Amino acid sequence: MTSPDSAHTCAHPDELRPDWPRDFLRTGAQRLELEIGPGRGAFALDHAKAHPELDLVAIETRRSDVEEIRERAHKRGIRNLMVFHGDAKVLVPRWFGPGQLSQVHVQFPDPWWKARHHKRRMVDVELAALLRLLLHKDGEVDFRTDVPEYAKSAVRTWEDAGFVNVDGAGGLSKLIPETLSTRERRYAQTGQPVYRARFINPGPPDVNVDVLAERLEEQGRTGREWKDVRRK
Ligand SMILES: C[S@@+](CC[C@H](N)C(=O)[O-])C[C@H]1O[C@@H](n2cnc3c(N)ncnc32)[C@H](O)[C@@H]1O
């Protein structure tokens, strides 16, 4: 919301978020989805193409992947996909407002194998608490990994944040998704197992997200250390 004299004052942070419907050249509000770490983008491209009714924002740290996806989207005439080069941990809290997202896809996030590096993993208490706020009621998290131990800890993290597991507490999905990611297509050929889970947001969190993240951390879940590592 713009105050009468906003031209002469600092903008409120809420005024600085992208206007997604306008940026996607839509006339009204649209279903907005987010993919974190699309890699070479097979999922992003095919999902956007198959669902012209939604808008998909993808954030990827590897510039060459971003350029490749943009080029392929352009060649295929896909207009409902925007791919940005950047760190989702930094951009997601700044770019989306409460209840704005319909679905978030986190597919095969980097495993950070060593125990001392687990704190750098994409799925942590802060992301889970934040997505409780940014997804609207009944909005969904689509999580996939090829690392069984990551699957187990991520399922616990989403559930601890208050998401409802579609397959029951601790459960994994047996359904083959409509669209596979780049990596998942390779595994479909080789037969390597994939662990998938879906979570529904029951509604806005009943506590402030920072408080929720703190509470989860008190229960021994990680999050803050990730930032500390990045600052060094
Ligand atoms: C293992 S790849 C999986 C790529 C793709 N989702 C797939 O399934 O084929 C993980 C991807 O996440 C990206 N990534 C890692 N950290 C990220 C971050 N903080 N923000 C955005 N992308 C990130 C990596 O650059 C990489 O492309």
The ligand as an SDF file (V2000), in Angstrom:
LIG
                    3D

 27 29  0  0  0  0  0  0  0  0999 V2000
   21.2800  -31.4170   -7.3460 C   0  0  0  0  0  0  0  0  0  0  0  0
   20.7480  -30.0890   -8.2890 S   0  0  0  0  0  0  0  0  0  0  0  0
   19.0780  -30.5440   -8.7430 C   0  0  0  0  0  0  0  0  0  0  0  0
   18.5770  -29.7620   -9.9150 C   0  0  0  0  0  0  0  0  0  0  0  0
   17.1270  -30.0580  -10.3530 C   0  0  0  0  0  0  0  0  0  0  0  0
   16.1740  -29.6910   -9.3000 N   0  0  0  0  0  0  0  0  0  0  0  0
   16.9520  -31.4990  -10.7360 C   0  0  0  0  0  0  0  0  0  0  0  0
   16.2480  -32.2210  -10.0110 O   0  0  0  0  0  0  0  0  0  0  0  0
   17.5080  -31.8960  -11.7610 O   0  0  0  0  0  0  0  0  0  0  0  0
   20.4910  -28.8050   -7.0590 C   0  0  0  0  0  0  0  0  0  0  0  0
   20.3490  -27.4330   -7.6890 C   0  0  0  0  0  0  0  0  0  0  0  0
   20.0660  -26.4640   -6.6800 O   0  0  0  0  0  0  0  0  0  0  0  0
   20.8110  -25.2840   -6.9670 C   0  0  0  0  0  0  0  0  0  0  0  0
   20.9540  -24.5400   -5.7020 N   0  0  0  0  0  0  0  0  0  0  0  0
   21.7170  -24.8640   -4.6340 C   0  0  0  0  0  0  0  0  0  0  0  0
   21.5950  -23.9530   -3.6450 N   0  0  0  0  0  0  0  0  0  0  0  0
   20.7140  -23.0220   -4.1070 C   0  0  0  0  0  0  0  0  0  0  0  0
   20.1860  -21.8220   -3.5680 C   0  0  0  0  0  0  0  0  0  0  0  0
   20.5420  -21.4020   -2.3500 N   0  0  0  0  0  0  0  0  0  0  0  0
   19.3080  -21.1040   -4.3190 N   0  0  0  0  0  0  0  0  0  0  0  0
   18.9520  -21.5170   -5.5580 C   0  0  0  0  0  0  0  0  0  0  0  0
   19.4270  -22.6440   -6.1310 N   0  0  0  0  0  0  0  0  0  0  0  0
   20.2880  -23.3870   -5.4180 C   0  0  0  0  0  0  0  0  0  0  0  0
   22.1120  -25.8250   -7.5230 C   0  0  0  0  0  0  0  0  0  0  0  0
   22.8220  -24.8690   -8.2730 O   0  0  0  0  0  0  0  0  0  0  0  0
   21.6170  -26.9840   -8.3840 C   0  0  0  0  0  0  0  0  0  0  0  0
   21.2940  -26.5600   -9.6790 O   0  0  0  0  0  0  0  0  0  0  0  0
  1  2  1  0
  2  3  1  0
  2 10  1  0
  3  4  1  0
  4  5  1  0
  5  6  1  0
  5  7  1  0
  7  8  2  0
  7  9  1  0
 10 11  1  0
 11 12  1  0
 11 26  1  0
 12 13  1  0
 13 14  1  0
 13 24  1  0
 14 15  1  0
 14 23  1  0
 15 16  2  0
 16 17  1  0
 17 18  1  0
 17 23  2  0
 18 19  1  0
 18 20  2  0
 20 21  1  0
 21 22  2  0
 22 23  1  0
 24 25  1  0
 24 26  1  0
 26 27  1  0
M  CHG  2   2   1   9  -1
M  END
$$$$
